[in-house]
Amino acid sequence: MPKINRYVDIDSVEREAKKDYIDRHSPFVHCDASAKIGEPFCVKVKVGNEYSHPDDFDHYIAYVQLWNGETLLAQATFTPGTLGNEKGHVEVDFHIVPKGKLKLTAMSYCTKHGLWESDPVEVNVK
């Protein structure tokens, strides 16, 4: 089982290098607070909030996943150079059709620094 890294509030971290490391690898889930059963619902996952991630041959974000609890809903896979070999934020819009309660979590995988998990986001589904 790989180690799963999690975001910590970077305002509580003193060293800039540590803030950069944590933030640029962490996925963040962005979506509305409510959704309607059976209707398409957009969920944006962005890797890094304040700091951008490298896009090098041996150091890049290989994939982003969207989970509902323990159920994998979607995955986007990337190759080196997706961001033009420049630092940037990987962003993915997933369009899902909810059938019930949503407790969304995103995972991102860095080829150099492993697996990272977002904080869960609960969506009220009516």
N, CA, C and O atoms as CSV, one atom per row, in Angstrom:
chain,resi,resn,atom,element,x,y,z
A,1,MET,N,N,0.853,-1.181,0.000
A,1,MET,CA,C,0.000,0.000,0.000
A,1,MET,C,C,0.894,1.237,0.000
A,1,MET,O,O,1.740,1.392,0.881
A,2,PRO,N,N,0.709,2.116,-0.984
A,2,PRO,CA,C,1.544,3.326,-1.015
A,2,PRO,C,C,1.155,4.290,0.102
A,2,PRO,O,O,0.019,4.289,0.577
A,3,LYS,N,N,2.101,5.093,0.503
A,3,LYS,CA,C,1.830,6.141,1.480
A,3,LYS,C,C,0.952,7.189,0.816
A,3,LYS,O,O,1.201,7.583,-0.324
A,4,ILE,N,N,-0.079,7.643,1.527
A,4,ILE,CA,C,-0.958,8.686,1.011
A,4,ILE,C,C,-0.651,9.976,1.755
A,4,ILE,O,O,-0.765,10.042,2.979
A,5,ASN,N,N,-0.265,10.991,1.010
A,5,ASN,CA,C,0.032,12.301,1.578
A,5,ASN,C,C,-1.234,13.135,1.579
A,5,ASN,O,O,-2.074,13.004,0.689
A,6,ARG,N,N,-1.369,13.998,2.587
A,6,ARG,CA,C,-2.544,14.845,2.687
A,6,ARG,C,C,-2.139,16.293,2.884
A,6,ARG,O,O,-1.091,16.597,3.452
A,7,TYR,N,N,-2.991,17.168,2.405
A,7,TYR,CA,C,-2.780,18.612,2.541
A,7,TYR,C,C,-2.862,19.017,4.010
A,7,TYR,O,O,-3.708,18.523,4.755
A,8,VAL,N,N,-1.985,19.909,4.410
A,8,VAL,CA,C,-2.093,20.575,5.712
A,8,VAL,C,C,-2.135,22.065,5.434
A,8,VAL,O,O,-1.593,22.532,4.432
A,9,ASP,N,N,-2.774,22.806,6.312
A,9,ASP,CA,C,-2.900,24.253,6.132
A,9,ASP,C,C,-1.515,24.869,6.033
A,9,ASP,O,O,-0.766,24.882,7.010
A,10,ILE,N,N,-1.169,25.385,4.848
A,10,ILE,CA,C,0.190,25.902,4.654
A,10,ILE,C,C,0.443,27.184,5.426
A,10,ILE,O,O,1.595,27.585,5.591
A,11,ASP,N,N,-0.618,27.838,5.904
A,11,ASP,CA,C,-0.419,29.022,6.749
A,11,ASP,C,C,0.237,28.658,8.075
A,11,ASP,O,O,0.841,29.505,8.734
A,12,SER,N,N,0.112,27.380,8.462
A,12,SER,CA,C,0.706,26.936,9.723
A,12,SER,C,C,2.140,26.433,9.542
A,12,SER,O,O,2.801,26.072,10.516
A,13,VAL,N,N,2.618,26.409,8.294
A,13,VAL,CA,C,3.971,25.929,8.001
A,13,VAL,C,C,4.903,27.130,7.894
A,13,VAL,O,O,4.586,28.115,7.228
A,14,GLU,N,N,6.050,27.040,8.551
A,14,GLU,CA,C,6.965,28.181,8.585
A,14,GLU,C,C,7.879,28.270,7.372
A,14,GLU,O,O,8.100,29.362,6.850
A,15,ARG,N,N,8.413,27.144,6.916
A,15,ARG,CA,C,9.376,27.176,5.812
A,15,ARG,C,C,8.680,27.259,4.457
A,15,ARG,O,O,7.763,26.487,4.177
A,16,GLU,N,N,9.114,28.188,3.627
A,16,GLU,CA,C,8.525,28.399,2.304
A,16,GLU,C,C,8.646,27.149,1.430
A,16,GLU,O,O,7.714,26.809,0.702
A,17,ALA,N,N,9.788,26.468,1.500
A,17,ALA,CA,C,9.998,25.265,0.683
A,17,ALA,C,C,8.978,24.180,1.048
A,17,ALA,O,O,8.495,23.467,0.169
A,18,LYS,N,N,8.656,24.055,2.311
A,18,LYS,CA,C,7.677,23.054,2.754
A,18,LYS,C,C,6.274,23.443,2.284
A,18,LYS,O,O,5.498,22.579,1.875
A,19,LYS,N,N,5.941,24.744,2.339
A,19,LYS,CA,C,4.646,25.219,1.841
A,19,LYS,C,C,4.506,24.868,0.361
A,19,LYS,O,O,3.478,24.347,-0.072
A,20,ASP,N,N,5.546,25.159,-0.400
A,20,ASP,CA,C,5.568,24.885,-1.830
A,20,ASP,C,C,5.341,23.393,-2.076
A,20,ASP,O,O,4.496,23.019,-2.889
A,21,TYR,N,N,6.093,22.543,-1.377
A,21,TYR,CA,C,6.020,21.088,-1.545
A,21,TYR,C,C,4.607,20.573,-1.285
A,21,TYR,O,O,4.075,19.795,-2.077
A,22,ILE,N,N,4.001,20.999,-0.185
A,22,ILE,CA,C,2.668,20.515,0.186
A,22,ILE,C,C,1.627,21.006,-0.805
A,22,ILE,O,O,0.836,20.215,-1.319
A,23,ASP,N,N,1.622,22.302,-1.076
A,23,ASP,CA,C,0.580,22.888,-1.906
A,23,ASP,C,C,0.622,22.390,-3.347
A,23,ASP,O,O,-0.422,22.050,-3.904
A,24,ARG,N,N,1.778,22.340,-3.952
A,24,ARG,CA,C,1.836,22.012,-5.384
A,24,ARG,C,C,1.481,20.571,-5.700
A,24,ARG,O,O,1.219,20.249,-6.859
A,25,HIS,N,N,1.463,19.692,-4.704
A,25,HIS,CA,C,1.095,18.294,-4.925
A,25,HIS,C,C,-0.349,17.993,-4.541
A,25,HIS,O,O,-0.892,16.968,-4.953
A,26,SER,N,N,-0.977,18.860,-3.764
A,26,SER,CA,C,-2.304,18.585,-3.208
A,26,SER,C,C,-3.419,18.876,-4.201
A,26,SER,O,O,-3.452,19.944,-4.813
A,27,PRO,N,N,-4.345,17.909,-4.361
A,27,PRO,CA,C,-5.511,18.174,-5.198
A,27,PRO,C,C,-6.584,18.904,-4.387
A,27,PRO,O,O,-6.719,18.685,-3.184
A,28,PHE,N,N,-7.339,19.764,-5.053
A,28,PHE,CA,C,-8.424,20.511,-4.427
A,28,PHE,C,C,-9.691,20.293,-5.242
A,28,PHE,O,O,-9.668,20.406,-6.468
A,29,VAL,N,N,-10.796,19.982,-4.568
A,29,VAL,CA,C,-12.081,19.753,-5.214
A,29,VAL,C,C,-12.875,21.051,-5.179
A,29,VAL,O,O,-13.062,21.646,-4.118
A,30,HIS,N,N,-13.346,21.491,-6.358
A,30,HIS,CA,C,-14.161,22.700,-6.478
A,30,HIS,C,C,-15.474,22.327,-7.163
A,30,HIS,O,O,-15.478,21.835,-8.291
A,31,CYS,N,N,-16.606,22.572,-6.459
A,31,CYS,CA,C,-17.914,22.289,-7.041
A,31,CYS,C,C,-18.986,23.023,-6.245
A,31,CYS,O,O,-18.721,23.567,-5.173
A,32,ASP,N,N,-20.202,23.028,-6.790
A,32,ASP,CA,C,-21.332,23.605,-6.068
A,32,ASP,C,C,-21.633,22.765,-4.844
A,32,ASP,O,O,-21.252,21.596,-4.774
A,33,ALA,N,N,-22.320,23.365,-3.876
A,33,ALA,CA,C,-22.647,22.676,-2.620
A,33,ALA,C,C,-23.840,21.735,-2.765
A,33,ALA,O,O,-24.085,20.896,-1.898
A,34,SER,N,N,-24.581,21.878,-3.869
A,34,SER,CA,C,-25.729,20.994,-4.054
A,34,SER,C,C,-25.835,20.550,-5.518
A,34,SER,O,O,-25.350,21.214,-6.434
A,35,ALA,N,N,-26.485,19.410,-5.692
A,35,ALA,CA,C,-26.674,18.831,-7.025
A,35,ALA,C,C,-28.052,18.190,-7.079
A,35,ALA,O,O,-28.672,17.945,-6.044
A,36,LYS,N,N,-28.533,17.916,-8.303
A,36,LYS,CA,C,-29.821,17.262,-8.479
A,36,LYS,C,C,-29.598,15.840,-8.988
A,36,LYS,O,O,-28.789,15.603,-9.885
A,37,ILE,N,N,-30.328,14.909,-8.400
A,37,ILE,CA,C,-30.236,13.508,-8.825
A,37,ILE,C,C,-30.537,13.409,-10.318
A,37,ILE,O,O,-31.522,13.965,-10.804
A,38,GLY,N,N,-29.681,12.700,-11.028
A,38,GLY,CA,C,-29.900,12.425,-12.439
A,38,GLY,C,C,-29.486,13.528,-13.394
A,38,GLY,O,O,-29.575,13.349,-14.608
A,39,GLU,N,N,-29.032,14.672,-12.877
A,39,GLU,CA,C,-28.615,15.768,-13.758
A,39,GLU,C,C,-27.091,15.910,-13.739
A,39,GLU,O,O,-26.470,15.745,-12.689
A,40,PRO,N,N,-26.484,16.214,-14.889
A,40,PRO,CA,C,-25.027,16.379,-14.936
A,40,PRO,C,C,-24.546,17.420,-13.929
A,40,PRO,O,O,-25.164,18.468,-13.743
A,41,PHE,N,N,-23.436,17.102,-13.292
A,41,PHE,CA,C,-22.865,17.928,-12.231
A,41,PHE,C,C,-21.368,18.050,-12.489
A,41,PHE,O,O,-20.678,17.042,-12.644
A,42,CYS,N,N,-20.864,19.280,-12.534
A,42,CYS,CA,C,-19.452,19.517,-12.839
A,42,CYS,C,C,-18.626,19.611,-11.554
A,42,CYS,O,O,-18.967,20.350,-10.631
A,43,VAL,N,N,-17.548,18.854,-11.518
A,43,VAL,CA,C,-16.607,18.883,-10.403
A,43,VAL,C,C,-15.232,19.186,-10.973
A,43,VAL,O,O,-14.719,18.428,-11.797
A,44,LYS,N,N,-14.628,20.292,-10.540
A,44,LYS,CA,C,-13.280,20.649,-10.978
A,44,LYS,C,C,-12.288,20.171,-9.919
A,44,LYS,O,O,-12.476,20.395,-8.723
A,45,VAL,N,N,-11.235,19.512,-10.381
A,45,VAL,CA,C,-10.123,19.153,-9.508
A,45,VAL,C,C,-8.906,19.909,-10.011
A,45,VAL,O,O,-8.547,19.824,-11.186
A,46,LYS,N,N,-8.278,20.647,-9.112
A,46,LYS,CA,C,-7.093,21.435,-9.444
A,46,LYS,C,C,-5.961,20.978,-8.525
A,46,LYS,O,O,-6.131,20.902,-7.309
A,47,VAL,N,N,-4.819,20.678,-9.111
A,47,VAL,CA,C,-3.655,20.269,-8.330
A,47,VAL,C,C,-2.800,21.509,-8.070
A,47,VAL,O,O,-2.297,22.141,-9.000
A,48,GLY,N,N,-2.649,21.842,-6.798
A,48,GLY,CA,C,-1.932,23.049,-6.400
A,48,GLY,C,C,-2.895,24.212,-6.324
A,48,GLY,O,O,-3.753,24.391,-7.188
A,49,ASN,N,N,-2.739,24.992,-5.284
A,49,ASN,CA,C,-3.593,26.155,-5.107
A,49,ASN,C,C,-2.789,27.426,-5.348
A,49,ASN,O,O,-3.110,28.216,-6.236
A,50,GLU,N,N,-1.743,27.615,-4.552
A,50,GLU,CA,C,-0.890,28.799,-4.673
A,50,GLU,C,C,0.382,28.526,-5.468
A,50,GLU,O,O,0.931,29.435,-6.090
A,51,TYR,N,N,0.851,27.291,-5.453
A,51,TYR,CA,C,2.126,26.936,-6.078
A,51,TYR,C,C,1.898,25.988,-7.245
A,51,TYR,O,O,1.066,25.085,-7.160
A,52,SER,N,N,2.627,26.186,-8.326
A,52,SER,CA,C,2.479,25.337,-9.508
A,52,SER,C,C,3.439,24.141,-9.443
A,52,SER,O,O,4.435,24.163,-8.721
A,53,HIS,N,N,3.116,23.111,-10.208
A,53,HIS,CA,C,3.892,21.865,-10.205
A,53,HIS,C,C,4.720,21.759,-11.485
A,53,HIS,O,O,4.273,22.200,-12.544
A,54,PRO,N,N,5.932,21.177,-11.400
A,54,PRO,CA,C,6.746,20.968,-12.607
A,54,PRO,C,C,6.064,20.025,-13.602
A,54,PRO,O,O,5.202,19.226,-13.234
A,55,ASP,N,N,6.457,20.133,-14.834
A,55,ASP,CA,C,5.987,19.258,-15.908
A,55,ASP,C,C,7.210,18.770,-16.677
A,55,ASP,O,O,7.370,19.052,-17.864
A,56,ASP,N,N,8.072,18.029,-15.973
A,56,ASP,CA,C,9.314,17.526,-16.545
A,56,ASP,C,C,9.166,16.055,-16.915
A,56,ASP,O,O,8.219,15.397,-16.485
A,57,PHE,N,N,10.088,15.545,-17.700
A,57,PHE,CA,C,10.067,14.155,-18.138
A,57,PHE,C,C,9.990,13.180,-16.963
A,57,PHE,O,O,9.290,12.172,-17.047
A,58,ASP,N,N,10.702,13.467,-15.870
A,58,ASP,CA,C,10.751,12.551,-14.730
A,58,ASP,C,C,10.015,13.076,-13.493
A,58,ASP,O,O,10.105,12.478,-12.421
A,59,HIS,N,N,9.289,14.188,-13.636
A,59,HIS,CA,C,8.591,14.778,-12.485
A,59,HIS,C,C,7.360,15.530,-12.991
A,59,HIS,O,O,7.448,16.677,-13.430
A,60,TYR,N,N,6.212,14.854,-12.916
A,60,TYR,CA,C,4.964,15.449,-13.393
A,60,TYR,C,C,3.788,14.777,-12.688
A,60,TYR,O,O,3.958,13.747,-12.035
A,61,ILE,N,N,2.601,15.358,-12.818
A,61,ILE,CA,C,1.383,14.745,-12.289
A,61,ILE,C,C,0.913,13.727,-13.324
A,61,ILE,O,O,0.535,14.089,-14.439
A,62,ALA,N,N,0.941,12.445,-12.941
A,62,ALA,CA,C,0.612,11.366,-13.870
A,62,ALA,C,C,-0.893,11.143,-14.000
A,62,ALA,O,O,-1.379,10.799,-15.078
A,63,TYR,N,N,-1.641,11.338,-12.895
A,63,TYR,CA,C,-3.094,11.198,-12.997
A,63,TYR,C,C,-3.788,11.939,-11.865
A,63,TYR,O,O,-3.201,12.252,-10.830
A,64,VAL,N,N,-5.071,12.205,-12.113
A,64,VAL,CA,C,-5.975,12.796,-11.138
A,64,VAL,C,C,-7.213,11.913,-11.112
A,64,VAL,O,O,-7.751,11.558,-12.161
A,65,GLN,N,N,-7.664,11.560,-9.912
A,65,GLN,CA,C,-8.849,10.724,-9.777
A,65,GLN,C,C,-9.904,11.451,-8.950
A,65,GLN,O,O,-9.579,12.287,-8.107
A,66,LEU,N,N,-11.167,11.123,-9.200
A,66,LEU,CA,C,-12.284,11.622,-8.408
A,66,LEU,C,C,-13.001,10.426,-7.806
A,66,LEU,O,O,-13.391,9.501,-8.518
A,67,TRP,N,N,-13.172,10.451,-6.486
A,67,TRP,CA,C,-13.797,9.359,-5.739
A,67,TRP,C,C,-15.054,9.855,-5.040
A,67,TRP,O,O,-15.128,11.012,-4.624
A,68,ASN,N,N,-16.034,8.982,-4.915
A,68,ASN,CA,C,-17.190,9.197,-4.057
A,68,ASN,C,C,-17.114,8.125,-2.988
A,68,ASN,O,O,-17.483,6.974,-3.224
A,69,GLY,N,N,-16.632,8.505,-1.808
A,69,GLY,CA,C,-16.379,7.500,-0.780
A,69,GLY,C,C,-15.309,6.540,-1.267
A,69,GLY,O,O,-14.185,6.952,-1.556
A,70,GLU,N,N,-15.653,5.259,-1.361
A,70,GLU,CA,C,-14.699,4.250,-1.826
A,70,GLU,C,C,-14.925,3.860,-3.289
A,70,GLU,O,O,-14.367,2.871,-3.763
A,71,THR,N,N,-15.739,4.636,-3.998
A,71,THR,CA,C,-16.040,4.337,-5.395
A,71,THR,C,C,-15.307,5.312,-6.313
A,71,THR,O,O,-15.479,6.526,-6.208
A,72,LEU,N,N,-14.488,4.770,-7.211
A,72,LEU,CA,C,-13.803,5.590,-8.204
A,72,LEU,C,C,-14.817,6.021,-9.250
A,72,LEU,O,O,-15.449,5.182,-9.891
A,73,LEU,N,N,-14.974,7.340,-9.424
A,73,LEU,CA,C,-15.918,7.877,-10.403
A,73,LEU,C,C,-15.256,8.174,-11.743
A,73,LEU,O,O,-15.836,7.921,-12.798
A,74,ALA,N,N,-14.027,8.717,-11.695
A,74,ALA,CA,C,-13.377,9.138,-12.933
A,74,ALA,C,C,-11.885,9.289,-12.718
A,74,ALA,O,O,-11.413,9.448,-11.592
A,75,GLN,N,N,-11.143,9.235,-13.835
A,75,GLN,CA,C,-9.695,9.432,-13.792
A,75,GLN,C,C,-9.237,10.100,-15.085
A,75,GLN,O,O,-9.704,9.772,-16.176
A,76,ALA,N,N,-8.310,11.044,-14.932
A,76,ALA,CA,C,-7.658,11.669,-16.085
A,76,ALA,C,C,-6.174,11.358,-15.970
A,76,ALA,O,O,-5.569,11.580,-14.921
A,77,THR,N,N,-5.586,10.846,-17.043
A,77,THR,CA,C,-4.185,10.452,-17.063
A,77,THR,C,C,-3.409,11.405,-17.965
A,77,THR,O,O,-3.894,11.818,-19.018
A,78,PHE,N,N,-2.189,11.749,-17.534
A,78,PHE,CA,C,-1.372,12.716,-18.259
A,78,PHE,C,C,-0.002,12.123,-18.598
A,78,PHE,O,O,0.469,11.190,-17.947
A,79,THR,N,N,0.613,12.678,-19.615
A,79,THR,CA,C,1.977,12.323,-19.984
A,79,THR,C,C,2.851,13.556,-19.781
A,79,THR,O,O,2.332,14.671,-19.730
A,80,PRO,N,N,4.171,13.378,-19.665
A,80,PRO,CA,C,5.039,14.550,-19.525
A,80,PRO,C,C,4.847,15.480,-20.718
A,80,PRO,O,O,4.730,15.027,-21.857
A,81,GLY,N,N,4.816,16.759,-20.453
A,81,GLY,CA,C,4.656,17.735,-21.522
A,81,GLY,C,C,3.229,18.223,-21.702
A,81,GLY,O,O,2.977,19.095,-22.533
A,82,THR,N,N,2.288,17.674,-20.934
A,82,THR,CA,C,0.892,18.098,-21.035
A,82,THR,C,C,0.764,19.603,-20.808
A,82,THR,O,O,-0.073,20.261,-21.425
A,83,LEU,N,N,1.601,20.143,-19.918
A,83,LEU,CA,C,1.576,21.575,-19.614
A,83,LEU,C,C,2.661,22.330,-20.388
A,83,LEU,O,O,3.037,23.439,-20.010
A,84,GLY,N,N,3.157,21.734,-21.461
A,84,GLY,CA,C,4.176,22.387,-22.281
A,84,GLY,C,C,5.545,22.425,-21.633
A,84,GLY,O,O,6.347,23.313,-21.922
A,85,ASN,N,N,5.820,21.465,-20.758
A,85,ASN,CA,C,7.083,21.393,-20.004
A,85,ASN,C,C,7.327,22.651,-19.180
A,85,ASN,O,O,8.476,23.013,-18.924
A,86,GLU,N,N,6.263,23.311,-18.767
A,86,GLU,CA,C,6.335,24.487,-17.903
A,86,GLU,C,C,5.604,24.181,-16.606
A,86,GLU,O,O,4.689,23.359,-16.583
A,87,LYS,N,N,6.012,24.850,-15.514
A,87,LYS,CA,C,5.277,24.705,-14.269
A,87,LYS,C,C,3.852,25.181,-14.476
A,87,LYS,O,O,3.614,26.151,-15.195
A,88,GLY,N,N,2.907,24.501,-13.846
A,88,GLY,CA,C,1.518,24.896,-13.983
A,88,GLY,C,C,0.621,24.109,-13.052
A,88,GLY,O,O,1.088,23.291,-12.260
A,89,HIS,N,N,-0.664,24.366,-13.157
A,89,HIS,CA,C,-1.671,23.675,-12.355
A,89,HIS,C,C,-2.445,22.730,-13.262
A,89,HIS,O,O,-3.063,23.158,-14.236
A,90,VAL,N,N,-2.407,21.448,-12.937
A,90,VAL,CA,C,-3.250,20.494,-13.644
A,90,VAL,C,C,-4.683,20.755,-13.172
A,90,VAL,O,O,-4.952,20.783,-11.971
A,91,GLU,N,N,-5.594,20.944,-14.123
A,91,GLU,CA,C,-7.007,21.154,-13.813
A,91,GLU,C,C,-7.843,20.237,-14.681
A,91,GLU,O,O,-7.624,20.123,-15.887
A,92,VAL,N,N,-8.811,19.580,-14.044
A,92,VAL,CA,C,-9.680,18.666,-14.762
A,92,VAL,C,C,-11.120,18.939,-14.360
A,92,VAL,O,O,-11.422,19.058,-13.173
A,93,ASP,N,N,-12.014,19.040,-15.345
A,93,ASP,CA,C,-13.443,19.117,-15.083
A,93,ASP,C,C,-14.032,17.735,-15.316
A,93,ASP,O,O,-14.008,17.216,-16.432
A,94,PHE,N,N,-14.562,17.145,-14.245
A,94,PHE,CA,C,-15.264,15.871,-14.350
A,94,PHE,C,C,-16.759,16.164,-14.348
A,94,PHE,O,O,-17.235,16.949,-13.529
A,95,HIS,N,N,-17.494,15.545,-15.251
A,95,HIS,CA,C,-18.949,15.718,-15.312
A,95,HIS,C,C,-19.580,14.386,-14.920
A,95,HIS,O,O,-19.461,13.387,-15.629
A,96,ILE,N,N,-20.251,14.399,-13.775
A,96,ILE,CA,C,-20.842,13.172,-13.249
A,96,ILE,C,C,-22.348,13.353,-13.129
A,96,ILE,O,O,-22.847,14.478,-13.133
A,97,VAL,N,N,-23.065,12.250,-13.024
A,97,VAL,CA,C,-24.511,12.272,-12.822
A,97,VAL,C,C,-24.773,11.593,-11.476
A,97,VAL,O,O,-24.722,10.367,-11.376
A,98,PRO,N,N,-25.052,12.389,-10.446
A,98,PRO,CA,C,-25.239,11.802,-9.111
A,98,PRO,C,C,-26.531,11.000,-9.001
A,98,PRO,O,O,-27.568,11.374,-9.551
A,99,LYS,N,N,-26.440,9.902,-8.285
A,99,LYS,CA,C,-27.606,9.053,-8.041
A,99,LYS,C,C,-27.970,9.044,-6.566
A,99,LYS,O,O,-28.964,8.442,-6.162
A,100,GLY,N,N,-27.145,9.726,-5.761
A,100,GLY,CA,C,-27.384,9.778,-4.319
A,100,GLY,C,C,-26.317,10.624,-3.660
A,100,GLY,O,O,-25.678,11.455,-4.306
A,101,LYS,N,N,-26.131,10.409,-2.382
A,101,LYS,CA,C,-25.190,11.188,-1.574
A,101,LYS,C,C,-23.799,11.250,-2.209
A,101,LYS,O,O,-23.307,10.259,-2.749
A,102,LEU,N,N,-23.172,12.429,-2.136
A,102,LEU,CA,C,-21.809,12.592,-2.648
A,102,LEU,C,C,-20.871,13.048,-1.536
A,102,LEU,O,O,-21.096,14.064,-0.879
A,103,LYS,N,N,-19.821,12.269,-1.349
A,103,LYS,CA,C,-18.712,12.661,-0.473
A,103,LYS,C,C,-17.461,12.531,-1.348
A,103,LYS,O,O,-16.844,11.469,-1.428
A,104,LEU,N,N,-17.109,13.638,-1.997
A,104,LEU,CA,C,-16.085,13.626,-3.038
A,104,LEU,C,C,-14.684,13.832,-2.472
A,104,LEU,O,O,-14.460,14.676,-1.604
A,105,THR,N,N,-13.756,13.042,-2.984
A,105,THR,CA,C,-12.347,13.158,-2.649
A,105,THR,C,C,-11.562,13.033,-3.952
A,105,THR,O,O,-11.907,12.235,-4.823
A,106,ALA,N,N,-10.515,13.821,-4.072
A,106,ALA,CA,C,-9.644,13.732,-5.244
A,106,ALA,C,C,-8.295,13.154,-4.829
A,106,ALA,O,O,-7.832,13.351,-3.705
A,107,MET,N,N,-7.683,12.442,-5.757
A,107,MET,CA,C,-6.332,11.904,-5.558
A,107,MET,C,C,-5.497,12.373,-6.750
A,107,MET,O,O,-5.984,12.429,-7.880
A,108,SER,N,N,-4.234,12.709,-6.483
A,108,SER,CA,C,-3.309,13.029,-7.573
A,108,SER,C,C,-2.029,12.243,-7.324
A,108,SER,O,O,-1.650,11.981,-6.182
A,109,TYR,N,N,-1.372,11.873,-8.421
A,109,TYR,CA,C,-0.147,11.091,-8.298
A,109,TYR,C,C,1.003,11.816,-8.985
A,109,TYR,O,O,0.972,12.050,-10.193
A,110,CYS,N,N,2.019,12.169,-8.200
A,110,CYS,CA,C,3.238,12.778,-8.713
A,110,CYS,C,C,4.260,11.666,-8.906
A,110,CYS,O,O,4.457,10.833,-8.022
A,111,THR,N,N,4.906,11.657,-10.063
A,111,THR,CA,C,5.856,10.587,-10.376
A,111,THR,C,C,7.083,10.598,-9.468
A,111,THR,O,O,7.813,9.609,-9.406
A,112,LYS,N,N,7.318,11.703,-8.767
A,112,LYS,CA,C,8.478,11.799,-7.883
A,112,LYS,C,C,8.103,11.763,-6.399
A,112,LYS,O,O,8.879,11.286,-5.571
A,113,HIS,N,N,6.907,12.272,-6.064
A,113,HIS,CA,C,6.536,12.433,-4.659
A,113,HIS,C,C,5.281,11.680,-4.249
A,113,HIS,O,O,4.746,11.914,-3.165
A,114,GLY,N,N,4.804,10.776,-5.103
A,114,GLY,CA,C,3.749,9.853,-4.716
A,114,GLY,C,C,2.322,10.354,-4.762
A,114,GLY,O,O,1.986,11.298,-5.477
A,115,LEU,N,N,1.491,9.684,-3.970
A,115,LEU,CA,C,0.044,9.848,-3.981
A,115,LEU,C,C,-0.401,10.899,-2.970
A,115,LEU,O,O,0.052,10.913,-1.825
A,116,TRP,N,N,-1.307,11.790,-3.422
A,116,TRP,CA,C,-1.808,12.881,-2.586
A,116,TRP,C,C,-3.330,12.868,-2.596
A,116,TRP,O,O,-3.946,12.620,-3.632
A,117,GLU,N,N,-3.941,13.137,-1.430
A,117,GLU,CA,C,-5.389,13.091,-1.281
A,117,GLU,C,C,-5.928,14.438,-0.815
A,117,GLU,O,O,-5.316,15.109,0.017
A,118,SER,N,N,-7.084,14.829,-1.362
A,118,SER,CA,C,-7.731,16.078,-0.959
A,118,SER,C,C,-8.551,15.870,0.311
A,118,SER,O,O,-8.772,14.743,0.756
A,119,ASP,N,N,-8.991,16.978,0.874
A,119,ASP,CA,C,-9.999,16.917,1.926
A,119,ASP,C,C,-11.311,16.516,1.258
A,119,ASP,O,O,-11.551,16.889,0.110
A,120,PRO,N,N,-12.171,15.759,1.959
A,120,PRO,CA,C,-13.457,15.393,1.370
A,120,PRO,C,C,-14.393,16.596,1.273
A,120,PRO,O,O,-14.363,17.494,2.114
A,121,VAL,N,N,-15.219,16.594,0.237
A,121,VAL,CA,C,-16.218,17.640,0.033
A,121,VAL,C,C,-17.581,16.969,-0.069
A,121,VAL,O,O,-17.807,16.141,-0.951
A,122,GLU,N,N,-18.481,17.325,0.830
A,122,GLU,CA,C,-19.826,16.746,0.806
A,122,GLU,C,C,-20.743,17.637,-0.007
A,122,GLU,O,O,-20.733,18.861,0.125
A,123,VAL,N,N,-21.542,16.988,-0.858
A,123,VAL,CA,C,-22.475,17.689,-1.737
A,123,VAL,C,C,-23.889,17.233,-1.385
A,123,VAL,O,O,-24.170,16.037,-1.310
A,124,ASN,N,N,-24.757,18.189,-1.174
A,124,ASN,CA,C,-26.163,17.884,-0.888
A,124,ASN,C,C,-26.856,17.525,-2.210
A,124,ASN,O,O,-26.934,18.354,-3.117
A,125,VAL,N,N,-27.354,16.300,-2.315
A,125,VAL,CA,C,-27.994,15.843,-3.540
A,125,VAL,C,C,-29.496,15.704,-3.280
A,125,VAL,O,O,-29.922,15.006,-2.360
A,126,LYS,N,N,-30.299,16.396,-4.127
A,126,LYS,CA,C,-31.763,16.384,-3.956
A,126,LYS,C,C,-32.428,15.654,-5.105
A,126,LYS,O,O,-33.653,15.540,-5.138
